[in-house]
Amino acid sequence: MWLGWLPATGTADLRSAGGPAVDLAHLVLPAVTLALTQHGVFTLYVRSTVLESMREDHVRFARAQGGQ
């Protein structure tokens, strides 16, 4: 709020003659918030998938043959 880079409140006057117009600056904070929460969920999903695939037989066989 102190820097004034993004608006902290409000989007537009809904009673204006041109109808409600949304400035893109008002969408940045909600979009970042939703993206960060979904990023955590997606990261956990990818981690569990990778760990699961590392336990498969063909990976264990490749490691036993000297693969890294």
N, CA, C, O and CB atoms as a CASP TS submission, in Angstrom:
PFRMAT TS
TARGET T0000
AUTHOR 0000-0000-0000
METHOD Language model
MODEL 1
PARENT N/A
ATOM      1  N   MET     1       0.821  -1.187   0.000  1.00  0.00           N
ATOM      2  CA  MET     1       0.000   0.000   0.000  1.00  0.00           C
ATOM      3  C   MET     1       0.870   1.257   0.000  1.00  0.00           C
ATOM      4  O   MET     1       0.524   2.254  -0.634  1.00  0.00           O
ATOM      5  CB  MET     1      -0.937  -0.006   1.204  1.00  0.00           C
ATOM      6  N   TRP     2       1.987   1.211   0.704  1.00  0.00           N
ATOM      7  CA  TRP     2       2.814   2.412   0.805  1.00  0.00           C
ATOM      8  C   TRP     2       3.457   2.769  -0.529  1.00  0.00           C
ATOM      9  O   TRP     2       3.647   3.947  -0.832  1.00  0.00           O
ATOM     10  CB  TRP     2       3.889   2.220   1.861  1.00  0.00           C
ATOM     11  N   LEU     3       3.788   1.771  -1.316  1.00  0.00           N
ATOM     12  CA  LEU     3       4.436   2.049  -2.589  1.00  0.00           C
ATOM     13  C   LEU     3       3.468   2.582  -3.629  1.00  0.00           C
ATOM     14  O   LEU     3       3.862   3.347  -4.509  1.00  0.00           O
ATOM     15  CB  LEU     3       5.100   0.809  -3.107  1.00  0.00           C
ATOM     16  N   GLY     4       2.218   2.191  -3.540  1.00  0.00           N
ATOM     17  CA  GLY     4       1.214   2.662  -4.465  1.00  0.00           C
ATOM     18  C   GLY     4       1.301   2.028  -5.844  1.00  0.00           C
ATOM     19  O   GLY     4       0.809   2.597  -6.818  1.00  0.00           O
ATOM     20  N   TRP     5       1.913   0.872  -5.935  1.00  0.00           N
ATOM     21  CA  TRP     5       2.054   0.198  -7.227  1.00  0.00           C
ATOM     22  C   TRP     5       0.726  -0.356  -7.714  1.00  0.00           C
ATOM     23  O   TRP     5       0.415  -0.267  -8.902  1.00  0.00           O
ATOM     24  CB  TRP     5       3.077  -0.925  -7.129  1.00  0.00           C
ATOM     25  N   LEU     6      -0.053  -0.921  -6.816  1.00  0.00           N
ATOM     26  CA  LEU     6      -1.332  -1.528  -7.170  1.00  0.00           C
ATOM     27  C   LEU     6      -2.424  -0.946  -6.288  1.00  0.00           C
ATOM     28  O   LEU     6      -2.159  -0.573  -5.145  1.00  0.00           O
ATOM     29  CB  LEU     6      -1.277  -3.069  -7.029  1.00  0.00           C
ATOM     30  N   PRO     7      -3.638  -0.864  -6.796  1.00  0.00           N
ATOM     31  CA  PRO     7      -4.732  -0.356  -5.974  1.00  0.00           C
ATOM     32  C   PRO     7      -5.093  -1.363  -4.882  1.00  0.00           C
ATOM     33  O   PRO     7      -5.112  -2.571  -5.119  1.00  0.00           O
ATOM     34  CB  PRO     7      -5.965  -0.046  -6.847  1.00  0.00           C
ATOM     35  N   ALA     8      -5.371  -0.862  -3.714  1.00  0.00           N
ATOM     36  CA  ALA     8      -5.694  -1.727  -2.585  1.00  0.00           C
ATOM     37  C   ALA     8      -7.185  -2.015  -2.480  1.00  0.00           C
ATOM     38  O   ALA     8      -7.575  -3.037  -1.914  1.00  0.00           O
ATOM     39  CB  ALA     8      -5.208  -1.102  -1.303  1.00  0.00           C
ATOM     40  N   THR     9      -8.019  -1.141  -3.009  1.00  0.00           N
ATOM     41  CA  THR     9      -9.465  -1.330  -2.893  1.00  0.00           C
ATOM     42  C   THR     9     -10.168  -0.875  -4.159  1.00  0.00           C
ATOM     43  O   THR     9      -9.614  -0.129  -4.967  1.00  0.00           O
ATOM     44  CB  THR     9     -10.015  -0.569  -1.680  1.00  0.00           C
ATOM     45  N   GLY    10     -11.396  -1.338  -4.315  1.00  0.00           N
ATOM     46  CA  GLY    10     -12.284  -0.855  -5.359  1.00  0.00           C
ATOM     47  C   GLY    10     -11.861  -1.210  -6.767  1.00  0.00           C
ATOM     48  O   GLY    10     -10.681  -1.435  -7.032  1.00  0.00           O
ATOM     49  N   THR    11     -12.821  -1.259  -7.667  1.00  0.00           N
ATOM     50  CA  THR    11     -12.515  -1.505  -9.066  1.00  0.00           C
ATOM     51  C   THR    11     -13.081  -0.408  -9.947  1.00  0.00           C
ATOM     52  O   THR    11     -12.353   0.156 -10.763  1.00  0.00           O
ATOM     53  CB  THR    11     -13.056  -2.855  -9.499  1.00  0.00           C
ATOM     54  N   ALA    12     -14.332  -0.099  -9.809  1.00  0.00           N
ATOM     55  CA  ALA    12     -14.962   0.923 -10.643  1.00  0.00           C
ATOM     56  C   ALA    12     -16.290   1.324 -10.026  1.00  0.00           C
ATOM     57  O   ALA    12     -16.814   0.651  -9.138  1.00  0.00           O
ATOM     58  CB  ALA    12     -15.163   0.415 -12.095  1.00  0.00           C
ATOM     59  N   ASP    13     -16.813   2.416 -10.509  1.00  0.00           N
ATOM     60  CA  ASP    13     -18.134   2.848 -10.077  1.00  0.00           C
ATOM     61  C   ASP    13     -19.174   2.085 -10.888  1.00  0.00           C
ATOM     62  O   ASP    13     -19.302   2.294 -12.094  1.00  0.00           O
ATOM     63  CB  ASP    13     -18.310   4.392 -10.243  1.00  0.00           C
ATOM     64  N   LEU    14     -19.907   1.210 -10.234  1.00  0.00           N
ATOM     65  CA  LEU    14     -20.880   0.371 -10.918  1.00  0.00           C
ATOM     66  C   LEU    14     -22.063   1.167 -11.447  1.00  0.00           C
ATOM     67  O   LEU    14     -22.802   0.676 -12.300  1.00  0.00           O
ATOM     68  CB  LEU    14     -21.368  -0.708  -9.990  1.00  0.00           C
ATOM     69  N   ARG    15     -22.255   2.378 -10.960  1.00  0.00           N
ATOM     70  CA  ARG    15     -23.378   3.203 -11.390  1.00  0.00           C
ATOM     71  C   ARG    15     -23.011   4.134 -12.527  1.00  0.00           C
ATOM     72  O   ARG    15     -23.837   4.949 -12.938  1.00  0.00           O
ATOM     73  CB  ARG    15     -23.899   4.005 -10.233  1.00  0.00           C
ATOM     74  N   SER    16     -21.790   4.039 -13.052  1.00  0.00           N
ATOM     75  CA  SER    16     -21.370   4.956 -14.109  1.00  0.00           C
ATOM     76  C   SER    16     -22.147   4.690 -15.400  1.00  0.00           C
ATOM     77  O   SER    16     -22.707   3.610 -15.586  1.00  0.00           O
ATOM     78  CB  SER    16     -19.858   4.826 -14.361  1.00  0.00           C
ATOM     79  N   ALA    17     -22.173   5.672 -16.276  1.00  0.00           N
ATOM     80  CA  ALA    17     -22.957   5.578 -17.508  1.00  0.00           C
ATOM     81  C   ALA    17     -22.382   4.536 -18.458  1.00  0.00           C
ATOM     82  O   ALA    17     -23.134   3.898 -19.193  1.00  0.00           O
ATOM     83  CB  ALA    17     -23.018   6.935 -18.202  1.00  0.00           C
ATOM     84  N   GLY    18     -21.082   4.352 -18.458  1.00  0.00           N
ATOM     85  CA  GLY    18     -20.453   3.412 -19.382  1.00  0.00           C
ATOM     86  C   GLY    18     -20.503   1.977 -18.907  1.00  0.00           C
ATOM     87  O   GLY    18     -20.020   1.084 -19.603  1.00  0.00           O
ATOM     88  N   GLY    19     -21.059   1.736 -17.768  1.00  0.00           N
ATOM     89  CA  GLY    19     -21.098   0.387 -17.218  1.00  0.00           C
ATOM     90  C   GLY    19     -19.835   0.096 -16.430  1.00  0.00           C
ATOM     91  O   GLY    19     -18.892   0.887 -16.449  1.00  0.00           O
ATOM     92  N   PRO    20     -19.812  -1.024 -15.745  1.00  0.00           N
ATOM     93  CA  PRO    20     -18.636  -1.332 -14.932  1.00  0.00           C
ATOM     94  C   PRO    20     -17.440  -1.701 -15.811  1.00  0.00           C
ATOM     95  O   PRO    20     -17.497  -2.640 -16.604  1.00  0.00           O
ATOM     96  CB  PRO    20     -18.948  -2.477 -13.958  1.00  0.00           C
ATOM     97  N   ALA    21     -16.390  -0.962 -15.656  1.00  0.00           N
ATOM     98  CA  ALA    21     -15.142  -1.252 -16.367  1.00  0.00           C
ATOM     99  C   ALA    21     -14.106  -1.677 -15.335  1.00  0.00           C
ATOM    100  O   ALA    21     -13.987  -1.056 -14.278  1.00  0.00           O
ATOM    101  CB  ALA    21     -14.644  -0.006 -17.195  1.00  0.00           C
ATOM    102  N   VAL    22     -13.367  -2.716 -15.633  1.00  0.00           N
ATOM    103  CA  VAL    22     -12.379  -3.223 -14.695  1.00  0.00           C
ATOM    104  C   VAL    22     -10.992  -2.895 -15.239  1.00  0.00           C
ATOM    105  O   VAL    22     -10.639  -3.269 -16.358  1.00  0.00           O
ATOM    106  CB  VAL    22     -12.548  -4.760 -14.466  1.00  0.00           C
ATOM    107  N   ASP    23     -10.229  -2.197 -14.433  1.00  0.00           N
ATOM    108  CA  ASP    23      -8.853  -1.885 -14.789  1.00  0.00           C
ATOM    109  C   ASP    23      -8.000  -3.117 -14.503  1.00  0.00           C
ATOM    110  O   ASP    23      -8.206  -3.784 -13.489  1.00  0.00           O
ATOM    111  CB  ASP    23      -8.328  -0.635 -14.003  1.00  0.00           C
ATOM    112  N   LEU    24      -7.055  -3.426 -15.372  1.00  0.00           N
ATOM    113  CA  LEU    24      -6.222  -4.620 -15.195  1.00  0.00           C
ATOM    114  C   LEU    24      -5.400  -4.576 -13.919  1.00  0.00           C
ATOM    115  O   LEU    24      -5.070  -5.623 -13.364  1.00  0.00           O
ATOM    116  CB  LEU    24      -5.302  -4.788 -16.378  1.00  0.00           C
ATOM    117  N   ALA    25      -5.067  -3.399 -13.451  1.00  0.00           N
ATOM    118  CA  ALA    25      -4.296  -3.291 -12.211  1.00  0.00           C
ATOM    119  C   ALA    25      -5.065  -3.862 -11.025  1.00  0.00           C
ATOM    120  O   ALA    25      -4.467  -4.310 -10.047  1.00  0.00           O
ATOM    121  CB  ALA    25      -3.928  -1.832 -11.939  1.00  0.00           C
ATOM    122  N   HIS    26      -6.388  -3.844 -11.115  1.00  0.00           N
ATOM    123  CA  HIS    26      -7.208  -4.384 -10.030  1.00  0.00           C
ATOM    124  C   HIS    26      -7.256  -5.906 -10.049  1.00  0.00           C
ATOM    125  O   HIS    26      -7.697  -6.515  -9.075  1.00  0.00           O
ATOM    126  CB  HIS    26      -8.615  -3.829 -10.115  1.00  0.00           C
ATOM    127  N   LEU    27      -6.819  -6.524 -11.121  1.00  0.00           N
ATOM    128  CA  LEU    27      -6.850  -7.982 -11.227  1.00  0.00           C
ATOM    129  C   LEU    27      -5.520  -8.637 -10.852  1.00  0.00           C
ATOM    130  O   LEU    27      -5.453  -9.859 -10.727  1.00  0.00           O
ATOM    131  CB  LEU    27      -7.227  -8.380 -12.630  1.00  0.00           C
ATOM    132  N   VAL    28      -4.474  -7.852 -10.675  1.00  0.00           N
ATOM    133  CA  VAL    28      -3.145  -8.415 -10.418  1.00  0.00           C
ATOM    134  C   VAL    28      -3.092  -9.133  -9.075  1.00  0.00           C
ATOM    135  O   VAL    28      -2.675 -10.291  -9.022  1.00  0.00           O
ATOM    136  CB  VAL    28      -2.086  -7.314 -10.460  1.00  0.00           C
ATOM    137  N   LEU    29      -3.496  -8.490  -8.003  1.00  0.00           N
ATOM    138  CA  LEU    29      -3.399  -9.107  -6.671  1.00  0.00           C
ATOM    139  C   LEU    29      -4.250 -10.371  -6.534  1.00  0.00           C
ATOM    140  O   LEU    29      -3.752 -11.366  -6.007  1.00  0.00           O
ATOM    141  CB  LEU    29      -3.818  -8.105  -5.611  1.00  0.00           C
ATOM    142  N   PRO    30      -5.513 -10.382  -6.985  1.00  0.00           N
ATOM    143  CA  PRO    30      -6.265 -11.645  -6.901  1.00  0.00           C
ATOM    144  C   PRO    30      -5.657 -12.753  -7.755  1.00  0.00           C
ATOM    145  O   PRO    30      -5.654 -13.915  -7.349  1.00  0.00           O
ATOM    146  CB  PRO    30      -7.702 -11.419  -7.325  1.00  0.00           C
ATOM    147  N   ALA    31      -5.146 -12.406  -8.926  1.00  0.00           N
ATOM    148  CA  ALA    31      -4.548 -13.423  -9.791  1.00  0.00           C
ATOM    149  C   ALA    31      -3.292 -14.004  -9.173  1.00  0.00           C
ATOM    150  O   ALA    31      -3.073 -15.214  -9.233  1.00  0.00           O
ATOM    151  CB  ALA    31      -4.230 -12.839 -11.159  1.00  0.00           C
ATOM    152  N   VAL    32      -2.468 -13.163  -8.583  1.00  0.00           N
ATOM    153  CA  VAL    32      -1.243 -13.638  -7.929  1.00  0.00           C
ATOM    154  C   VAL    32      -1.592 -14.509  -6.731  1.00  0.00           C
ATOM    155  O   VAL    32      -0.949 -15.534  -6.508  1.00  0.00           O
ATOM    156  CB  VAL    32      -0.359 -12.449  -7.487  1.00  0.00           C
ATOM    157  N   THR    33      -2.588 -14.122  -5.965  1.00  0.00           N
ATOM    158  CA  THR    33      -2.992 -14.907  -4.800  1.00  0.00           C
ATOM    159  C   THR    33      -3.468 -16.289  -5.208  1.00  0.00           C
ATOM    160  O   THR    33      -3.064 -17.283  -4.605  1.00  0.00           O
ATOM    161  CB  THR    33      -4.089 -14.187  -4.024  1.00  0.00           C
ATOM    162  N   LEU    34      -4.316 -16.368  -6.217  1.00  0.00           N
ATOM    163  CA  LEU    34      -4.807 -17.669  -6.675  1.00  0.00           C
ATOM    164  C   LEU    34      -3.687 -18.502  -7.289  1.00  0.00           C
ATOM    165  O   LEU    34      -3.646 -19.718  -7.103  1.00  0.00           O
ATOM    166  CB  LEU    34      -5.935 -17.482  -7.691  1.00  0.00           C
ATOM    167  N   ALA    35      -2.787 -17.865  -8.012  1.00  0.00           N
ATOM    168  CA  ALA    35      -1.685 -18.595  -8.637  1.00  0.00           C
ATOM    169  C   ALA    35      -0.750 -19.177  -7.585  1.00  0.00           C
ATOM    170  O   ALA    35      -0.294 -20.311  -7.731  1.00  0.00           O
ATOM    171  CB  ALA    35      -0.904 -17.678  -9.583  1.00  0.00           C
ATOM    172  N   LEU    36      -0.459 -18.434  -6.541  1.00  0.00           N
ATOM    173  CA  LEU    36       0.446 -18.939  -5.507  1.00  0.00           C
ATOM    174  C   LEU    36      -0.161 -20.114  -4.746  1.00  0.00           C
ATOM    175  O   LEU    36       0.547 -21.064  -4.413  1.00  0.00           O
ATOM    176  CB  LEU    36       0.805 -17.824  -4.534  1.00  0.00           C
ATOM    177  N   THR    37      -1.449 -20.061  -4.468  1.00  0.00           N
ATOM    178  CA  THR    37      -2.060 -21.187  -3.763  1.00  0.00           C
ATOM    179  C   THR    37      -2.094 -22.426  -4.650  1.00  0.00           C
ATOM    180  O   THR    37      -1.843 -23.533  -4.174  1.00  0.00           O
ATOM    181  CB  THR    37      -3.481 -20.827  -3.302  1.00  0.00           C
ATOM    182  N   GLN    38      -2.395 -22.255  -5.915  1.00  0.00           N
ATOM    183  CA  GLN    38      -2.412 -23.399  -6.822  1.00  0.00           C
ATOM    184  C   GLN    38      -1.003 -23.912  -7.100  1.00  0.00           C
ATOM    185  O   GLN    38      -0.819 -25.101  -7.361  1.00  0.00           O
ATOM    186  CB  GLN    38      -3.098 -23.024  -8.130  1.00  0.00           C
ATOM    187  N   HIS    39      -0.020 -23.039  -7.048  1.00  0.00           N
ATOM    188  CA  HIS    39       1.369 -23.460  -7.259  1.00  0.00           C
ATOM    189  C   HIS    39       1.792 -24.441  -6.170  1.00  0.00           C
ATOM    190  O   HIS    39       2.479 -25.420  -6.461  1.00  0.00           O
ATOM    191  CB  HIS    39       2.317 -22.236  -7.277  1.00  0.00           C
ATOM    192  N   GLY    40       1.400 -24.199  -4.935  1.00  0.00           N
ATOM    193  CA  GLY    40       1.733 -25.117  -3.850  1.00  0.00           C
ATOM    194  C   GLY    40       1.101 -26.484  -4.032  1.00  0.00           C
ATOM    195  O   GLY    40       1.755 -27.506  -3.827  1.00  0.00           O
ATOM    196  N   VAL    41      -0.148 -26.506  -4.409  1.00  0.00           N
ATOM    197  CA  VAL    41      -0.846 -27.777  -4.637  1.00  0.00           C
ATOM    198  C   VAL    41      -0.205 -28.529  -5.797  1.00  0.00           C
ATOM    199  O   VAL    41       0.011 -29.738  -5.708  1.00  0.00           O
ATOM    200  CB  VAL    41      -2.348 -27.536  -4.919  1.00  0.00           C
ATOM    201  N   PHE    42       0.098 -27.827  -6.880  1.00  0.00           N
ATOM    202  CA  PHE    42       0.706 -28.457  -8.046  1.00  0.00           C
ATOM    203  C   PHE    42       2.100 -28.980  -7.731  1.00  0.00           C
ATOM    204  O   PHE    42       2.478 -30.050  -8.209  1.00  0.00           O
ATOM    205  CB  PHE    42       0.768 -27.473  -9.205  1.00  0.00           C
ATOM    206  N   THR    43       2.865 -28.250  -6.940  1.00  0.00           N
ATOM    207  CA  THR    43       4.209 -28.692  -6.568  1.00  0.00           C
ATOM    208  C   THR    43       4.150 -29.979  -5.757  1.00  0.00           C
ATOM    209  O   THR    43       4.949 -30.887  -5.989  1.00  0.00           O
ATOM    210  CB  THR    43       4.934 -27.601  -5.771  1.00  0.00           C
ATOM    211  N   LEU    44       3.239 -30.074  -4.830  1.00  0.00           N
ATOM    212  CA  LEU    44       3.096 -31.298  -4.048  1.00  0.00           C
ATOM    213  C   LEU    44       2.677 -32.473  -4.921  1.00  0.00           C
ATOM    214  O   LEU    44       3.138 -33.596  -4.717  1.00  0.00           O
ATOM    215  CB  LEU    44       2.082 -31.095  -2.931  1.00  0.00           C
ATOM    216  N   TYR    45       1.802 -32.217  -5.896  1.00  0.00           N
ATOM    217  CA  TYR    45       1.371 -33.264  -6.815  1.00  0.00           C
ATOM    218  C   TYR    45       2.541 -33.767  -7.659  1.00  0.00           C
ATOM    219  O   TYR    45       2.721 -34.975  -7.812  1.00  0.00           O
ATOM    220  CB  TYR    45       0.247 -32.748  -7.723  1.00  0.00           C
ATOM    221  N   VAL    46       3.327 -32.859  -8.200  1.00  0.00           N
ATOM    222  CA  VAL    46       4.475 -33.248  -9.024  1.00  0.00           C
ATOM    223  C   VAL    46       5.490 -34.011  -8.192  1.00  0.00           C
ATOM    224  O   VAL    46       6.049 -35.004  -8.659  1.00  0.00           O
ATOM    225  CB  VAL    46       5.134 -32.013  -9.661  1.00  0.00           C
ATOM    226  N   ARG    47       5.736 -33.567  -6.973  1.00  0.00           N
ATOM    227  CA  ARG    47       6.698 -34.248  -6.108  1.00  0.00           C
ATOM    228  C   ARG    47       6.262 -35.678  -5.829  1.00  0.00           C
ATOM    229  O   ARG    47       7.073 -36.599  -5.924  1.00  0.00           O
ATOM    230  CB  ARG    47       6.869 -33.485  -4.792  1.00  0.00           C
ATOM    231  N   SER    48       5.006 -35.873  -5.490  1.00  0.00           N
ATOM    232  CA  SER    48       4.541 -37.223  -5.185  1.00  0.00           C
ATOM    233  C   SER    48       4.558 -38.110  -6.427  1.00  0.00           C
ATOM    234  O   SER    48       4.838 -39.305  -6.330  1.00  0.00           O
ATOM    235  CB  SER    48       3.134 -37.177  -4.594  1.00  0.00           C
ATOM    236  N   THR    49       4.262 -37.540  -7.581  1.00  0.00           N
ATOM    237  CA  THR    49       4.297 -38.309  -8.822  1.00  0.00           C
ATOM    238  C   THR    49       5.719 -38.732  -9.167  1.00  0.00           C
ATOM    239  O   THR    49       5.946 -39.868  -9.583  1.00  0.00           O
ATOM    240  CB  THR    49       3.698 -37.497  -9.970  1.00  0.00           C
ATOM    241  N   VAL    50       6.673 -37.830  -8.999  1.00  0.00           N
ATOM    242  CA  VAL    50       8.067 -38.161  -9.289  1.00  0.00           C
ATOM    243  C   VAL    50       8.576 -39.224  -8.324  1.00  0.00           C
ATOM    244  O   VAL    50       9.249 -40.165  -8.744  1.00  0.00           O
ATOM    245  CB  VAL    50       8.950 -36.903  -9.209  1.00  0.00           C
ATOM    246  N   LEU    51       8.267 -39.089  -7.047  1.00  0.00           N
ATOM    247  CA  LEU    51       8.711 -40.095  -6.073  1.00  0.00           C
ATOM    248  C   LEU    51       8.088 -41.456  -6.368  1.00  0.00           C
ATOM    249  O   LEU    51       8.735 -42.490  -6.204  1.00  0.00           O
ATOM    250  CB  LEU    51       8.356 -39.654  -4.642  1.00  0.00           C
ATOM    251  N   GLU    52       6.837 -41.452  -6.802  1.00  0.00           N
ATOM    252  CA  GLU    52       6.166 -42.708  -7.138  1.00  0.00           C
ATOM    253  C   GLU    52       6.802 -43.365  -8.359  1.00  0.00           C
ATOM    254  O   GLU    52       6.986 -44.582  -8.387  1.00  0.00           O
ATOM    255  CB  GLU    52       4.677 -42.464  -7.392  1.00  0.00           C
ATOM    256  N   SER    53       7.132 -42.573  -9.353  1.00  0.00           N
ATOM    257  CA  SER    53       7.741 -43.148 -10.550  1.00  0.00           C
ATOM    258  C   SER    53       9.183 -43.588 -10.300  1.00  0.00           C
ATOM    259  O   SER    53       9.683 -44.475 -10.993  1.00  0.00           O
ATOM    260  CB  SER    53       7.698 -42.142 -11.691  1.00  0.00           C
ATOM    261  N   MET    54       9.848 -42.991  -9.334  1.00  0.00           N
ATOM    262  CA  MET    54      11.217 -43.418  -9.017  1.00  0.00           C
ATOM    263  C   MET    54      11.231 -44.789  -8.347  1.00  0.00           C
ATOM    264  O   MET    54      12.272 -45.444  -8.309  1.00  0.00           O
ATOM    265  CB  MET    54      11.900 -42.388  -8.108  1.00  0.00           C
ATOM    266  N   ARG    55      10.096 -45.229  -7.821  1.00  0.00           N
ATOM    267  CA  ARG    55      10.008 -46.543  -7.180  1.00  0.00           C
ATOM    268  C   ARG    55       9.570 -47.642  -8.137  1.00  0.00           C
ATOM    269  O   ARG    55       9.414 -48.791  -7.722  1.00  0.00           O
ATOM    270  CB  ARG    55       9.051 -46.482  -6.018  1.00  0.00           C
ATOM    271  N   GLU    56       9.367 -47.314  -9.410  1.00  0.00           N
ATOM    272  CA  GLU    56       8.923 -48.324 -10.368  1.00  0.00           C
ATOM    273  C   GLU    56      10.065 -49.266 -10.730  1.00  0.00           C
ATOM    274  O   GLU    56      11.240 -48.948 -10.549  1.00  0.00           O
ATOM    275  CB  GLU    56       8.367 -47.658 -11.634  1.00  0.00           C
ATOM    276  N   ASP    57       9.688 -50.429 -11.242  1.00  0.00           N
ATOM    277  CA  ASP    57      10.662 -51.491 -11.505  1.00  0.00           C
ATOM    278  C   ASP    57      11.698 -51.098 -12.550  1.00  0.00           C
ATOM    279  O   ASP    57      12.884 -51.376 -12.370  1.00  0.00           O
ATOM    280  CB  ASP    57       9.948 -52.741 -11.953  1.00  0.00           C
ATOM    281  N   HIS    58      11.282 -50.461 -13.633  1.00  0.00           N
ATOM    282  CA  HIS    58      12.243 -50.151 -14.684  1.00  0.00           C
ATOM    283  C   HIS    58      13.289 -49.136 -14.218  1.00  0.00           C
ATOM    284  O   HIS    58      14.420 -49.148 -14.705  1.00  0.00           O
ATOM    285  CB  HIS    58      11.518 -49.622 -15.912  1.00  0.00           C
ATOM    286  N   VAL    59      12.926 -48.268 -13.291  1.00  0.00           N
ATOM    287  CA  VAL    59      13.897 -47.308 -12.748  1.00  0.00           C
ATOM    288  C   VAL    59      14.868 -48.032 -11.818  1.00  0.00           C
ATOM    289  O   VAL    59      16.073 -47.786 -11.859  1.00  0.00           O
ATOM    290  CB  VAL    59      13.174 -46.153 -11.989  1.00  0.00           C
ATOM    291  N   ARG    60      14.349 -48.911 -10.995  1.00  0.00           N
ATOM    292  CA  ARG    60      15.238 -49.678 -10.110  1.00  0.00           C
ATOM    293  C   ARG    60      16.183 -50.563 -10.916  1.00  0.00           C
ATOM    294  O   ARG    60      17.346 -50.721 -10.543  1.00  0.00           O
ATOM    295  CB  ARG    60      14.414 -50.541  -9.137  1.00  0.00           C
ATOM    296  N   PHE    61      15.706 -51.138 -12.005  1.00  0.00           N
ATOM    297  CA  PHE    61      16.549 -51.969 -12.864  1.00  0.00           C
ATOM    298  C   PHE    61      17.658 -51.132 -13.503  1.00  0.00           C
ATOM    299  O   PHE    61      18.810 -51.565 -13.548  1.00  0.00           O
ATOM    300  CB  PHE    61      15.699 -52.653 -13.955  1.00  0.00           C
ATOM    301  N   ALA    62      17.323 -49.950 -13.991  1.00  0.00           N
ATOM    302  CA  ALA    62      18.308 -49.078 -14.612  1.00  0.00           C
ATOM    303  C   ALA    62      19.373 -48.655 -13.610  1.00  0.00           C
ATOM    304  O   ALA    62      20.553 -48.574 -13.951  1.00  0.00           O
ATOM    305  CB  ALA    62      17.630 -47.850 -15.208  1.00  0.00           C
ATOM    306  N   ARG    63      18.961 -48.385 -12.378  1.00  0.00           N
ATOM    307  CA  ARG    63      19.930 -48.018 -11.349  1.00  0.00           C
ATOM    308  C   ARG    63      20.811 -49.189 -10.976  1.00  0.00           C
ATOM    309  O   ARG    63      21.994 -49.009 -10.688  1.00  0.00           O
ATOM    310  CB  ARG    63      19.223 -47.494 -10.116  1.00  0.00           C
ATOM    311  N   ALA    64      20.256 -50.383 -10.978  1.00  0.00           N
ATOM    312  CA  ALA    64      21.046 -51.572 -10.656  1.00  0.00           C
ATOM    313  C   ALA    64      22.071 -51.865 -11.753  1.00  0.00           C
ATOM    314  O   ALA    64      23.125 -52.443 -11.488  1.00  0.00           O
ATOM    315  CB  ALA    64      20.126 -52.787 -10.456  1.00  0.00           C
ATOM    316  N   GLN    65      21.756 -51.464 -12.978  1.00  0.00           N
ATOM    317  CA  GLN    65      22.685 -51.677 -14.092  1.00  0.00           C
ATOM    318  C   GLN    65      23.776 -50.606 -14.155  1.00  0.00           C
ATOM    319  O   GLN    65      24.643 -50.659 -15.027  1.00  0.00           O
ATOM    320  CB  GLN    65      21.921 -51.704 -15.406  1.00  0.00           C
ATOM    321  N   GLY    66      23.741 -49.666 -13.266  1.00  0.00           N
ATOM    322  CA  GLY    66      24.784 -48.626 -13.217  1.00  0.00           C
ATOM    323  C   GLY    66      24.336 -47.274 -13.690  1.00  0.00           C
ATOM    324  O   GLY    66      25.152 -46.359 -13.805  1.00  0.00           O
ATOM    325  N   GLY    67      23.063 -47.121 -13.967  1.00  0.00           N
ATOM    326  CA  GLY    67      22.556 -45.811 -14.341  1.00  0.00           C
ATOM    327  C   GLY    67      22.430 -44.910 -13.119  1.00  0.00           C
ATOM    328  O   GLY    67      22.356 -45.385 -11.986  1.00  0.00           O
ATOM    329  N   GLN    68      22.407 -43.661 -13.354  1.00  0.00           N
ATOM    330  CA  GLN    68      22.335 -42.732 -12.223  1.00  0.00           C
ATOM    331  C   GLN    68      20.897 -42.506 -11.915  1.00  0.00           C
ATOM    332  O   GLN    68      20.573 -41.755 -10.995  1.00  0.00           O
ATOM    333  CB  GLN    68      23.054 -41.392 -12.515  1.00  0.00           C
TER
END
